[in-house]
Amino acid sequence: MRRSDIPEPLTDLQAWPSVDPGALDSSRRAIYQQREQAILAYLSGAPIVDIVRGHKIDVRFLSRLLTRCLAAHTDGRIQGFRGLIPHARAKTYRRSKRADRQTSPHGLTGAVGQLLGLSACRNSPESSNGRLAVAA
């Protein structure tokens, strides 16, 4: 992502949701701080070559981190610095494939969540009398 692609209101780092690095374990804290310094350098206008060398981070990965930081969080704000926390999910898993009956017990990850998500739509055209329509 180019610097010019970032909307002006999102360049104000004071408005970004912050992270308490002290709450992270030492290995995650070190990775987080390296990522944070790279993003801060990028947004302050430092040359890409200097960021890659100084922070030992790939250009594509830097772009991916910036995209994560600017993505929406479940609280309605951007991820901000929360997007830099190592091993933290930026979005929840959502099954896209329909869960059909199978003879094998494998390949049904997210099927229960998909079913429960459908139960919230009781007034949908597929249901009648407040019950889910069940395919025979």
N, CA, C and O atoms as a MOPAC input file, in Angstrom:
PM7 MOZYME 1SCF
protein

 N      0.85200 1    -1.17200 1     0.00000 1
 C      0.00000 1     0.00000 1     0.00000 1
 C      0.90000 1     1.23800 1     0.00000 1
 O      1.82700 1     1.35700 1     0.80100 1
 N      0.60500 1     2.13600 1    -0.90300 1
 C      1.37600 1     3.37300 1    -0.98100 1
 C      0.90700 1     4.35600 1     0.08200 1
 O     -0.24100 1     4.30900 1     0.52600 1
 N      1.78400 1     5.22200 1     0.47400 1
 C      1.42400 1     6.22400 1     1.48500 1
 C      0.26900 1     7.09300 1     1.01000 1
 O     -0.58400 1     7.49200 1     1.80400 1
 N      0.24400 1     7.38200 1    -0.27600 1
 C     -0.81100 1     8.24300 1    -0.81700 1
 C     -2.18200 1     7.54400 1    -0.83700 1
 O     -3.20600 1     8.21100 1    -0.98200 1
 N     -2.21100 1     6.21800 1    -0.69500 1
 C     -3.47300 1     5.47700 1    -0.67900 1
 C     -4.17300 1     5.52200 1     0.67900 1
 O     -5.34300 1     5.15700 1     0.78900 1
 N     -3.46800 1     5.96300 1     1.69500 1
 C     -4.03700 1     5.99700 1     3.04100 1
 C     -4.88700 1     7.26000 1     3.18000 1
 O     -4.38800 1     8.36400 1     2.95800 1
 N     -6.16700 1     7.11400 1     3.54500 1
 C     -7.00800 1     8.29700 1     3.74500 1
 C     -6.43000 1     9.20300 1     4.83700 1
 O     -5.91700 1     8.72000 1     5.84700 1
 N     -6.51700 1    10.48700 1     4.63000 1
 C     -5.92400 1    11.47500 1     5.52400 1
 C     -6.31400 1    11.28700 1     6.99700 1
 O     -5.43400 1    11.36200 1     7.85400 1
 N     -7.58600 1    11.04800 1     7.33000 1
 C     -7.92500 1    10.88600 1     8.75700 1
 C     -7.23600 1     9.68100 1     9.41000 1
 O     -7.03100 1     9.67400 1    10.62400 1
 N     -6.88200 1     8.67700 1     8.62700 1
 C     -6.26400 1     7.47500 1     9.19400 1
 C     -4.76200 1     7.61500 1     9.39100 1
 O     -4.12900 1     6.71600 1     9.94500 1
 N     -4.18300 1     8.71900 1     8.95300 1
 C     -2.75000 1     8.92900 1     9.14600 1
 C     -2.43300 1     9.51800 1    10.51700 1
 O     -1.26700 1     9.61000 1    10.89900 1
 N     -3.46200 1     9.91500 1    11.25500 1
 C     -3.26700 1    10.44500 1    12.61000 1
 C     -3.07900 1     9.27900 1    13.57200 1
 O     -4.05100 1     8.65800 1    14.00200 1
 N     -1.82800 1     8.98500 1    13.90800 1
 C     -1.51900 1     7.82800 1    14.74100 1
 C     -1.98800 1     7.99000 1    16.18100 1
 O     -2.11600 1     7.00300 1    16.90500 1
 N     -2.24100 1     9.21200 1    16.59800 1
 C     -2.75900 1     9.43300 1    17.95100 1
 C     -4.17800 1     8.88100 1    18.08600 1
 O     -4.61200 1     8.53100 1    19.18300 1
 N     -4.89400 1     8.80700 1    16.96500 1
 C     -6.26700 1     8.30700 1    16.97900 1
 C     -6.34200 1     6.78200 1    16.82900 1
 O     -7.40700 1     6.19100 1    17.00800 1
 N     -5.22100 1     6.15500 1    16.50300 1
 C     -5.20800 1     4.69500 1    16.33500 1
 C     -5.38600 1     4.01000 1    17.68500 1
 O     -4.80200 1     4.44800 1    18.67600 1
 N     -6.17800 1     2.94900 1    17.74400 1
 C     -6.25400 1     2.16600 1    18.97900 1
 C     -4.86600 1     1.63000 1    19.33000 1
 O     -4.14800 1     1.12200 1    18.47000 1
 N     -4.50600 1     1.75200 1    20.59500 1
 C     -3.15300 1     1.39400 1    21.01200 1
 C     -3.10200 1     0.02400 1    21.67600 1
 O     -4.12600 1    -0.61200 1    21.92300 1
 N     -1.89600 1    -0.40000 1    21.95100 1
 C     -1.62700 1    -1.69300 1    22.56600 1
 C     -0.67800 1    -1.45000 1    23.73300 1
 O      0.21000 1    -0.60100 1    23.65600 1
 N     -0.87300 1    -2.20000 1    24.81100 1
 C      0.06700 1    -2.15700 1    25.92800 1
 C      1.09500 1    -3.26300 1    25.70900 1
 O      0.80400 1    -4.42500 1    25.99100 1
 N      2.29200 1    -2.93400 1    25.21200 1
 C      3.29000 1    -3.96600 1    24.95300 1
 C      3.68800 1    -4.74600 1    26.19700 1
 O      4.12500 1    -5.89300 1    26.09500 1
 N      3.54400 1    -4.14000 1    27.36700 1
 C      3.88000 1    -4.81200 1    28.61000 1
 C      2.97600 1    -6.00000 1    28.90500 1
 O      3.33800 1    -6.87300 1    29.69400 1
 N      1.79400 1    -6.04200 1    28.27600 1
 C      0.86300 1    -7.14800 1    28.48900 1
 C      1.23000 1    -8.37100 1    27.64000 1
 O      0.69300 1    -9.45900 1    27.84700 1
 N      2.14300 1    -8.18500 1    26.69000 1
 C      2.55900 1    -9.29200 1    25.81700 1
 C      3.74200 1   -10.01500 1    26.44300 1
 O      4.52000 1    -9.42100 1    27.18900 1
 N      3.87300 1   -11.31400 1    26.13100 1
 C      5.06000 1   -12.02000 1    26.62000 1
 C      6.28100 1   -11.49700 1    25.86700 1
 O      6.13800 1   -10.81300 1    24.85300 1
 N      7.46200 1   -11.81100 1    26.34900 1
 C      8.68200 1   -11.18400 1    25.83300 1
 C      8.92000 1   -11.44200 1    24.34500 1
 O      9.36700 1   -10.54300 1    23.63300 1
 N      8.63100 1   -12.64900 1    23.86400 1
 C      8.86800 1   -12.92800 1    22.44200 1
 C      7.88000 1   -12.16900 1    21.56200 1
 O      8.26100 1   -11.62600 1    20.52500 1
 N      6.63100 1   -12.13200 1    21.96800 1
 C      5.63600 1   -11.37600 1    21.19200 1
 C      5.88500 1    -9.87400 1    21.28000 1
 O      5.67800 1    -9.14700 1    20.30800 1
 N      6.32500 1    -9.41600 1    22.43700 1
 C      6.61500 1    -7.99000 1    22.61500 1
 C      7.70600 1    -7.54000 1    21.65900 1
 O      7.60000 1    -6.47300 1    21.05500 1
 N      8.74800 1    -8.34000 1    21.51800 1
 C      9.85600 1    -7.97700 1    20.62300 1
 C      9.37600 1    -7.88900 1    19.17200 1
 O      9.73500 1    -6.95800 1    18.45200 1
 N      8.57000 1    -8.85100 1    18.75000 1
 C      8.03500 1    -8.83300 1    17.37400 1
 C      7.11200 1    -7.64400 1    17.19000 1
 O      7.18600 1    -6.94700 1    16.17800 1
 N      6.23300 1    -7.40800 1    18.17500 1
 C      5.30700 1    -6.27800 1    18.09100 1
 C      6.06800 1    -4.96100 1    17.96500 1
 O      5.74300 1    -4.13300 1    17.11400 1
 N      7.07200 1    -4.76900 1    18.80200 1
 C      7.81500 1    -3.50800 1    18.78500 1
 C      8.57600 1    -3.31900 1    17.47400 1
 O      8.69400 1    -2.19500 1    16.98500 1
 N      9.08900 1    -4.39700 1    16.90800 1
 C      9.75600 1    -4.30600 1    15.60800 1
 C      8.75200 1    -3.86600 1    14.53600 1
 O      9.05000 1    -2.99700 1    13.71700 1
 N      7.58100 1    -4.46600 1    14.55100 1
 C      6.54200 1    -4.10100 1    13.58300 1
 C      6.07100 1    -2.67100 1    13.77800 1
 O      5.88200 1    -1.93600 1    12.80900 1
 N      5.88200 1    -2.27700 1    15.02700 1
 C      5.42500 1    -0.92400 1    15.32300 1
 C      6.42800 1     0.11200 1    14.82200 1
 O      6.04700 1     1.10900 1    14.20900 1
 N      7.71100 1    -0.12900 1    15.08700 1
 C      8.74100 1     0.80600 1    14.63500 1
 C      8.77600 1     0.90000 1    13.10900 1
 O      8.98500 1     1.98200 1    12.55800 1
 N      8.57500 1    -0.22400 1    12.42800 1
 C      8.56600 1    -0.22600 1    10.96200 1
 C      7.37800 1     0.58000 1    10.42800 1
 O      7.53100 1     1.35700 1     9.48500 1
 N      6.20300 1     0.40000 1    11.02100 1
 C      5.01700 1     1.14400 1    10.58400 1
 C      5.18200 1     2.63000 1    10.87900 1
 O      4.83900 1     3.46900 1    10.04500 1
 N      5.70200 1     2.96100 1    12.05300 1
 C      5.92500 1     4.36800 1    12.39600 1
 C      6.90900 1     5.02100 1    11.42700 1
 O      6.71400 1     6.15900 1    11.00100 1
 N      7.95900 1     4.29300 1    11.08900 1
 C      8.94100 1     4.82500 1    10.14100 1
 C      8.30300 1     5.03000 1     8.77100 1
 O      8.54200 1     6.04600 1     8.11800 1
 N      7.49800 1     4.07500 1     8.34000 1
 C      6.84800 1     4.16800 1     7.02900 1
 C      5.90700 1     5.37000 1     6.98000 1
 O      5.92400 1     6.14000 1     6.01900 1
 N      5.09300 1     5.52500 1     8.01400 1
 C      4.12400 1     6.62400 1     8.01600 1
 C      4.76900 1     7.98400 1     8.24900 1
 O      4.17100 1     9.01400 1     7.93600 1
 N      5.98100 1     7.99800 1     8.79500 1
 C      6.68000 1     9.27300 1     8.96700 1
 C      7.44300 1     9.67700 1     7.70500 1
 O      8.02900 1    10.75800 1     7.65100 1
 N      7.43300 1     8.79700 1     6.67700 1
 C      8.03500 1     9.14700 1     5.40300 1
 C      9.43300 1     8.61700 1     5.17500 1
 O     10.10200 1     9.03000 1     4.22800 1
 N      9.88600 1     7.71800 1     6.01500 1
 C     11.23000 1     7.14900 1     5.83800 1
 C     11.29400 1     6.35800 1     4.53500 1
 O     10.30500 1     5.73600 1     4.14900 1
 N     12.42300 1     6.36800 1     3.85900 1
 C     12.55800 1     5.59100 1     2.62000 1
 C     12.37100 1     4.09400 1     2.88200 1
 O     12.81500 1     3.56800 1     3.90200 1
 N     11.71300 1     3.43100 1     1.95200 1
 C     11.42200 1     2.00100 1     2.07200 1
 C     12.70300 1     1.18800 1     2.26700 1
 O     12.74200 1     0.25600 1     3.06900 1
 N     13.72800 1     1.54500 1     1.53800 1
 C     14.99500 1     0.80500 1     1.62000 1
 C     15.53800 1     0.83700 1     3.04500 1
 O     16.02700 1    -0.17500 1     3.54800 1
 N     15.45300 1     1.99700 1     3.69500 1
 C     15.93200 1     2.11900 1     5.07200 1
 C     15.08700 1     1.28900 1     6.03800 1
 O     15.61300 1     0.70000 1     6.98200 1
 N     13.77900 1     1.24500 1     5.79900 1
 C     12.88500 1     0.46700 1     6.66800 1
 C     13.19000 1    -1.01700 1     6.53300 1
 O     13.28100 1    -1.73400 1     7.52900 1
 N     13.34700 1    -1.47500 1     5.29000 1
 C     13.63100 1    -2.89600 1     5.04300 1
 C     14.93700 1    -3.31300 1     5.70700 1
 O     15.01200 1    -4.36500 1     6.34200 1
 N     15.94500 1    -2.49700 1     5.55900 1
 C     17.25500 1    -2.82200 1     6.14800 1
 C     17.25300 1    -2.66000 1     7.66700 1
 O     17.72200 1    -3.53800 1     8.39100 1
 N     16.73200 1    -1.54900 1     8.13800 1
 C     16.79500 1    -1.23000 1     9.55900 1
 C     15.91300 1    -2.09600 1    10.44100 1
 O     16.25900 1    -2.38500 1    11.58700 1
 N     14.76400 1    -2.51000 1     9.89800 1
 C     13.81200 1    -3.26000 1    10.71900 1
 C     13.72000 1    -4.73000 1    10.31600 1
 O     12.95000 1    -5.50500 1    10.88400 1
 N     14.54000 1    -5.09400 1     9.30600 1
 C     14.57400 1    -6.48600 1     8.82800 1
 C     13.17400 1    -7.01000 1     8.52700 1
 O     12.74400 1    -8.04100 1     9.04400 1
 N     12.48000 1    -6.26000 1     7.67200 1
 C     11.10900 1    -6.60600 1     7.31100 1
 C     10.95300 1    -6.50300 1     5.80200 1
 O     11.48400 1    -5.57800 1     5.18700 1
 N     10.24200 1    -7.42900 1     5.20500 1
 C     10.02200 1    -7.45200 1     3.76600 1
 C      9.00500 1    -6.37700 1     3.37300 1
 O      8.09300 1    -6.07500 1     4.14300 1
 N      9.15800 1    -5.80900 1     2.19600 1
 C      8.25600 1    -4.75500 1     1.71900 1
 C      6.82000 1    -5.26300 1     1.63600 1
 O      5.89000 1    -4.56400 1     2.03800 1
 N      6.63300 1    -6.47600 1     1.11700 1
 C      5.27400 1    -7.02800 1     1.00000 1
 C      4.65600 1    -7.24400 1     2.37800 1
 O      3.46300 1    -7.00500 1     2.56800 1
 N      5.46000 1    -7.69400 1     3.33900 1
 C      4.95300 1    -7.90800 1     4.68400 1
 C      4.60700 1    -6.57600 1     5.34400 1
 O      3.62200 1    -6.48900 1     6.07700 1
 N      5.39800 1    -5.54900 1     5.09500 1
 C      5.10400 1    -4.21800 1     5.62000 1
 C      3.75900 1    -3.73200 1     5.08900 1
 O      2.95100 1    -3.17700 1     5.83400 1
 N      3.52800 1    -3.94600 1     3.79900 1
 C      2.25500 1    -3.55300 1     3.20000 1
 C      1.09700 1    -4.33700 1     3.81300 1
 O      0.02300 1    -3.78500 1     4.05300 1
 N      1.32200 1    -5.62300 1     4.06400 1
 C      0.28900 1    -6.46500 1     4.68300 1
 C     -0.01600 1    -5.99100 1     6.09900 1
 O     -1.17900 1    -5.95200 1     6.50300 1
 N      1.01600 1    -5.63100 1     6.85100 1
 C      0.80700 1    -5.12200 1     8.20600 1
 C      0.02200 1    -3.82300 1     8.19500 1
 O     -0.87300 1    -3.62400 1     9.01700 1
 N      0.35300 1    -2.94500 1     7.26900 1
 C     -0.36100 1    -1.67300 1     7.17500 1
 C     -1.82700 1    -1.90600 1     6.82000 1
 O     -2.71200 1    -1.24200 1     7.36000 1
 N     -2.08300 1    -2.84200 1     5.91900 1
 C     -3.46000 1    -3.17900 1     5.55600 1
 C     -4.20800 1    -3.71200 1     6.77000 1
 O     -5.37200 1    -3.37000 1     6.98100 1
 N     -3.54600 1    -4.55200 1     7.57400 1
 C     -4.17100 1    -5.06900 1     8.80300 1
 C     -4.48400 1    -3.93200 1     9.77200 1
 O     -5.54800 1    -3.91800 1    10.39100 1
 N     -3.56600 1    -2.98600 1     9.90500 1
 C     -3.77900 1    -1.86700 1    10.82500 1
 C     -4.96800 1    -1.00900 1    10.41100 1
 O     -5.68000 1    -0.47700 1    11.26300 1
 N     -5.18200 1    -0.87600 1     9.11300 1
 C     -6.25900 1    -0.02500 1     8.61500 1
 C     -7.58300 1    -0.76400 1     8.45500 1
 O     -8.59800 1    -0.14100 1     8.14400 1
 N     -7.59100 1    -2.07600 1     8.66200 1
 C     -8.81200 1    -2.86700 1     8.52800 1
 C     -9.74900 1    -2.59500 1     9.70700 1
 O     -9.31800 1    -2.15800 1    10.77400 1
 N    -11.01800 1    -2.85900 1     9.49300 1
 C    -12.02900 1    -2.63800 1    10.52900 1
 C    -11.92100 1    -3.69400 1    11.62200 1
 O    -11.68800 1    -4.87100 1    11.34900 1
 N    -12.09300 1    -3.25600 1    12.84900 1
 C    -12.13200 1    -4.14200 1    14.00900 1
 C    -13.60000 1    -4.38600 1    14.35700 1
 O    -14.47400 1    -3.65800 1    13.88800 1
 N    -13.87300 1    -5.39100 1    15.16400 1
 C    -15.26200 1    -5.69100 1    15.53300 1
 C    -15.89400 1    -4.58100 1    16.36600 1
 O    -17.11900 1    -4.51700 1    16.46500 1
 N    -15.08600 1    -3.70400 1    16.96800 1
 C    -15.64300 1    -2.60900 1    17.75300 1
 C    -16.02700 1    -1.39900 1    16.88800 1
 O    -16.48800 1    -0.38400 1    17.40900 1
 N    -15.83500 1    -1.51000 1    15.56300 1
 C    -16.23700 1    -0.44400 1    14.65100 1
 C    -15.11900 1     0.52300 1    14.28900 1
 O    -15.25400 1     1.30300 1    13.34700 1
 N    -14.02200 1     0.47700 1    15.02600 1
 C    -12.88000 1     1.33300 1    14.70500 1
 C    -11.91100 1     0.53800 1    13.84400 1
 O    -12.15800 1    -0.62600 1    13.53000 1
 N    -10.81000 1     1.17000 1    13.46300 1
 C     -9.78400 1     0.42200 1    12.73000 1
 C     -9.00600 1    -0.44300 1    13.71200 1
 O     -9.07300 1    -0.23200 1    14.92300 1
 N     -8.27100 1    -1.41200 1    13.19000 1
 C     -7.43500 1    -2.24800 1    14.04900 1
 C     -6.36800 1    -1.40400 1    14.74100 1
 O     -6.06900 1    -1.60600 1    15.91800 1
 N     -5.79900 1    -0.45800 1    13.99700 1
 C     -4.73400 1     0.36600 1    14.56300 1
 C     -3.52800 1    -0.48400 1    14.91500 1
 O     -3.17200 1    -1.40700 1    14.18200 1
 N     -2.91100 1    -0.17400 1    16.02500 1
 C     -1.71800 1    -0.91800 1    16.44800 1
 C     -2.06000 1    -2.34800 1    16.88000 1
 O     -1.16900 1    -3.19000 1    16.99300 1
 N     -3.33600 1    -2.62200 1    17.11900 1
 C     -3.75200 1    -3.98700 1    17.45400 1
 C     -3.46800 1    -4.94300 1    16.30300 1
 O     -3.28000 1    -6.14000 1    16.52200 1
 N     -3.43600 1    -4.42600 1    15.08500 1
 C     -3.15500 1    -5.25000 1    13.91700 1
 C     -1.72000 1    -5.73900 1    13.84300 1
 O     -1.39200 1    -6.57200 1    12.99900 1
 N     -0.86800 1    -5.23400 1    14.71100 1
 C      0.54000 1    -5.62100 1    14.71500 1
 C      0.86300 1    -6.71700 1    15.72700 1
 O      1.98900 1    -7.21200 1    15.76000 1
 N     -0.10200 1    -7.09700 1    16.54400 1
 C      0.14100 1    -8.11800 1    17.56900 1
 C      0.34800 1    -9.46000 1    16.87700 1
 O     -0.50600 1    -9.89700 1    16.10400 1
 N      1.47300 1   -10.11700 1    17.14700 1
 C      1.73700 1   -11.40200 1    16.50300 1
 C      0.74300 1   -12.47700 1    16.94500 1
 O      0.37000 1   -12.55100 1    18.11600 1
 N      0.33000 1   -13.29400 1    16.00400 1
 C     -0.55300 1   -14.44000 1    16.22700 1
 C     -1.95200 1   -14.05700 1    16.69700 1
 O     -2.66700 1   -14.90500 1    17.23300 1
 N     -2.35700 1   -12.81600 1    16.51300 1
 C     -3.70400 1   -12.39400 1    16.88300 1
 C     -4.56800 1   -12.35900 1    15.62400 1
 O     -4.13600 1   -11.86300 1    14.58300 1
 N     -5.76500 1   -12.87500 1    15.72100 1
 C     -6.66300 1   -12.87900 1    14.57500 1
 C     -7.19700 1   -11.48100 1    14.32000 1
 O     -7.63500 1   -10.78700 1    15.23800 1
 N     -7.15500 1   -11.08500 1    13.06800 1
 C     -7.67500 1    -9.77100 1    12.70200 1
 C     -9.15000 1    -9.85800 1    12.33000 1
 O     -9.85800 1    -8.85200 1    12.37500 1
 N     -9.61100 1   -11.02500 1    11.97100 1
 C    -11.02600 1   -11.21200 1    11.66600 1
 C    -11.43300 1   -12.62200 1    12.07800 1
 O    -10.59300 1   -13.51600 1    12.18500 1
 N    -12.70500 1   -12.80900 1    12.30300 1
 C    -13.18500 1   -14.10700 1    12.74400 1
 C    -13.37300 1   -15.04200 1    11.55900 1
 O    -13.54800 1   -14.60800 1    10.42100 1
 N    -13.33100 1   -16.32900 1    11.85500 1
 C    -13.52000 1   -17.33500 1    10.80800 1
 C    -14.99000 1   -17.39100 1    10.42600 1
 O    -15.86700 1   -17.38100 1    11.29000 1
 N    -15.24600 1   -17.45000 1     9.15000 1
 C    -16.61300 1   -17.58600 1     8.65900 1
 C    -16.61000 1   -18.63600 1     7.56400 1
 O    -15.92100 1   -18.49100 1     6.55500 1
 N    -17.37200 1   -19.67900 1     7.76400 1
 C    -17.45700 1   -20.75600 1     6.78600 1
 C    -18.23300 1   -20.24300 1     5.58400 1
 O    -19.29900 1   -19.64700 1     5.73600 1
 N    -17.69800 1   -20.47500 1     4.38200 1
 C    -18.38100 1   -20.02300 1     3.17500 1
 C    -19.02700 1   -21.17700 1     2.41200 1
 O    -19.97900 1   -20.97600 1     1.65800 1
 N    -18.51000 1   -22.36800 1     2.61000 1
 C    -19.04800 1   -23.52600 1     1.90800 1
 C    -20.21000 1   -24.11200 1     2.69300 1
 O    -20.18200 1   -24.14100 1     3.92300 1
 N    -21.22100 1   -24.57400 1     1.99000 1
 C    -22.36300 1   -25.19100 1     2.64200 1
 C    -21.92100 1   -26.51200 1     3.28400 1
 O    -21.16400 1   -27.28000 1     2.68900 1
 N    -22.39900 1   -26.76000 1     4.49100 1
 C    -22.05700 1   -27.98000 1     5.21400 1
 C    -23.04700 1   -29.07600 1     4.83200 1
 O    -24.16900 1   -29.10900 1     5.33600 1
 N    -22.63200 1   -29.95900 1     3.95100 1
 C    -23.47100 1   -31.07400 1     3.53800 1
 C    -23.10800 1   -32.31700 1     4.32300 1
 O    -22.02500 1   -32.40600 1     4.90200 1
 N    -24.02300 1   -33.27900 1     4.33800 1
 C    -23.74000 1   -34.56000 1     4.98600 1
 C    -22.58300 1   -35.23600 1     4.28700 1
 O    -22.47300 1   -35.21900 1     3.06100 1
 N    -21.73500 1   -35.82300 1     5.08500 1
 C    -20.58300 1   -36.52100 1     4.54000 1
 C    -20.41400 1   -37.83900 1     5.28400 1
 O    -20.83900 1   -37.98100 1     6.43000 1
 N    -19.79600 1   -38.78400 1     4.62200 1
 C    -19.50800 1   -40.05100 1     5.29900 1
 C    -18.27200 1   -39.91900 1     6.16600 1
 O    -18.08800 1   -40.69200 1     7.10600 1
 N    -17.43500 1   -38.96200 1     5.86500 1
 C    -16.21700 1   -38.72700 1     6.62800 1
 C    -16.48300 1   -37.64400 1     7.67100 1
 O    -17.21000 1   -36.69100 1     7.38900 1
 N    -15.91300 1   -37.76700 1     8.86000 1
 C    -16.11700 1   -36.73700 1     9.88100 1
 C    -15.25100 1   -35.49600 1     9.66600 1
 O    -15.30100 1   -34.56400 1    10.46900 1
 N    -14.47100 1   -35.47200 1     8.60900 1
 C    -13.54500 1   -34.36600 1     8.35600 1
 C    -14.15400 1   -33.35300 1     7.39600 1
 O    -15.05600 1   -33.68000 1     6.62500 1
 N    -13.66600 1   -32.15400 1     7.44700 1
 C    -14.06300 1   -31.13100 1     6.49000 1
 C    -15.30200 1   -30.35300 1     6.87300 1
 O    -15.92200 1   -29.72200 1     6.01700 1
 N    -15.67400 1   -30.38300 1     8.13900 1
 C    -16.87500 1   -29.66000 1     8.56700 1
 C    -16.56100 1   -28.51300 1     9.52600 1
 O    -17.41000 1   -28.11100 1    10.32100 1
 N    -15.35200 1   -27.99800 1     9.44800 1
 C    -14.97000 1   -26.88600 1    10.31000 1
 C    -15.90900 1   -25.70800 1    10.08900 1
 O    -16.11500 1   -25.27900 1     8.95400 1
 N    -16.46800 1   -25.19400 1    11.15400 1
 C    -17.35700 1   -24.04100 1    11.07900 1
 C    -18.80600 1   -24.37200 1    10.81600 1
 O    -19.62700 1   -23.45900 1    10.72600 1
 N    -19.16200 1   -25.65100 1    10.68600 1
 C    -20.53700 1   -26.02300 1    10.36600 1
 C    -21.50200 1   -25.65900 1    11.49300 1
 O    -22.60700 1   -25.18400 1    11.22800 1
 N    -21.10200 1   -25.87400 1    12.73700 1
 C    -21.97700 1   -25.54500 1    13.86400 1
 C    -22.17100 1   -24.03200 1    13.94100 1
 O    -23.28500 1   -23.55300 1    14.15700 1
 N    -21.09500 1   -23.29200 1    13.76400 1
 C    -21.21900 1   -21.83500 1    13.76000 1
 C    -22.09500 1   -21.34000 1    12.63200 1
 O    -22.84400 1   -20.37600 1    12.79100 1
 N    -22.00100 1   -22.00000 1    11.49500 1
 C    -22.85000 1   -21.65000 1    10.36500 1
 C    -24.31600 1   -21.92100 1    10.71300 1
 O    -25.18900 1   -21.10900 1    10.40900 1
 N    -24.57900 1   -23.04900 1    11.34400 1
 C    -25.93500 1   -23.39000 1    11.75300 1
 C    -26.46700 1   -22.38500 1    12.75900 1
 O    -27.60300 1   -21.92700 1    12.63300 1
 N    -25.66800 1   -22.03900 1    13.74900 1
 C    -26.10300 1   -21.07600 1    14.75700 1
 C    -26.29400 1   -19.69100 1    14.15300 1
 O    -27.17000 1   -18.94000 1    14.58100 1
 N    -25.48800 1   -19.35700 1    13.17300 1
 C    -25.65400 1   -18.07600 1    12.48900 1
 C    -26.96700 1   -18.02500 1    11.73300 1
 O    -27.60000 1   -16.97200 1    11.65600 1
 N    -27.38200 1   -19.15700 1    11.17100 1
 C    -28.65600 1   -19.21400 1    10.46700 1
 C    -29.83000 1   -19.09500 1    11.42400 1
 O    -30.87600 1   -18.56200 1    11.05500 1
 N    -29.67200 1   -19.58200 1    12.64200 1
 C    -30.77800 1   -19.55100 1    13.59200 1
 C    -31.13700 1   -18.12400 1    13.98900 1
 O    -32.23800 1   -17.87900 1    14.48200 1
 N    -30.22100 1   -17.17900 1    13.78000 1
 C    -30.51100 1   -15.78600 1    14.08900 1
 C    -31.44400 1   -15.17500 1    13.05700 1
 O    -32.03500 1   -14.12400 1    13.30400 1
 N    -31.58400 1   -15.81300 1    11.91100 1
 C    -32.41300 1   -15.28900 1    10.82900 1
 C    -33.75700 1   -16.00000 1    10.80900 1
 O    -34.14100 1   -16.55500 1     9.78000 1
 N    -34.46100 1   -15.99600 1    11.89600 1
 C    -35.71300 1   -16.74200 1    11.98700 1
 C    -36.81300 1   -16.17800 1    11.09600 1
 O    -37.74000 1   -16.90000 1    10.72900 1
 N    -36.72300 1   -14.91600 1    10.75100 1
 C    -37.76300 1   -14.30800 1     9.91900 1
 C    -37.38000 1   -14.28200 1     8.44900 1
 O    -37.93700 1   -13.50400 1     7.67500 1
 N    -36.44700 1   -15.11500 1     8.06500 1
 C    -36.01500 1   -15.14300 1     6.67400 1
 C    -37.04600 1   -15.88200 1     5.82900 1
 O    -37.84700 1   -16.64300 1     6.37100 1
 N    -37.04300 1   -15.67400 1     4.50400 1
 C    -38.00300 1   -16.34500 1     3.63400 1
 C    -37.88300 1   -17.86700 1     3.67000 1
 O    -38.84400 1   -18.56600 1     3.34800 1
 N    -36.72100 1   -18.39100 1     4.05600 1
 C    -36.53600 1   -19.83400 1     4.08100 1
 C    -37.22800 1   -20.48200 1     5.26800 1
 O    -37.38900 1   -21.70200 1     5.29700 1
 N    -37.63800 1   -19.69100 1     6.24100 1
 C    -38.27000 1   -20.26700 1     7.41700 1
 C    -39.74600 1   -19.90800 1     7.43900 1
 O    -40.18200 1   -18.95100 1     6.79900 1
 N    -40.49300 1   -20.68400 1     8.17800 1
 C    -41.91300 1   -20.39000 1     8.33400 1
 C    -42.27700 1   -20.60800 1     9.79000 1
 O    -41.75800 1   -21.52200 1    10.43100 1
 N    -43.14800 1   -19.79300 1    10.30900 1
 C    -43.59500 1   -19.88000 1    11.70400 1
 C    -42.44800 1   -19.77500 1    12.69300 1
 O    -42.49400 1   -20.38400 1    13.76200 1
 N    -41.42200 1   -19.01100 1    12.35000 1
 C    -40.30600 1   -18.79100 1    13.25600 1
 C    -39.37200 1   -19.98100 1    13.38500 1
 O    -38.50200 1   -19.97800 1    14.25600 1
 N    -39.52300 1   -21.00400 1    12.54100 1
 C    -38.64600 1   -22.17400 1    12.58500 1
 C    -37.80400 1   -22.23500 1    11.33300 1
 O    -38.20300 1   -21.75300 1    10.27200 1
 N    -36.65400 1   -22.82200 1    11.46500 1
 C    -35.78500 1   -22.97700 1    10.30700 1
 C    -36.33400 1   -24.05500 1     9.39200 1
 O    -36.82500 1   -25.09200 1     9.83600 1
 N    -36.23500 1   -23.77800 1     8.11000 1
 C    -36.63900 1   -24.79500 1     7.14000 1
 C    -35.54400 1   -25.85100 1     7.05700 1
 O    -34.37000 1   -25.51300 1     6.90700 1
 N    -35.90800 1   -27.10200 1     7.15300 1
 C    -34.96300 1   -28.18600 1     7.10900 1
 C    -35.11900 1   -28.92100 1     5.79900 1
 O    -36.21500 1   -29.35100 1     5.44000 1
 N    -34.01100 1   -29.06200 1     5.08500 1
 C    -34.04000 1   -29.78300 1     3.79900 1
 C    -34.11900 1   -31.27000 1     4.06800 1
 O    -33.42400 1   -31.78900 1     4.94200 1
 N    -34.95100 1   -31.94300 1     3.33200 1
 C    -35.12100 1   -33.38400 1     3.54400 1
 C    -34.04900 1   -34.16600 1     2.84100 1
 O    -34.03500 1   -35.39500 1     2.91000 1

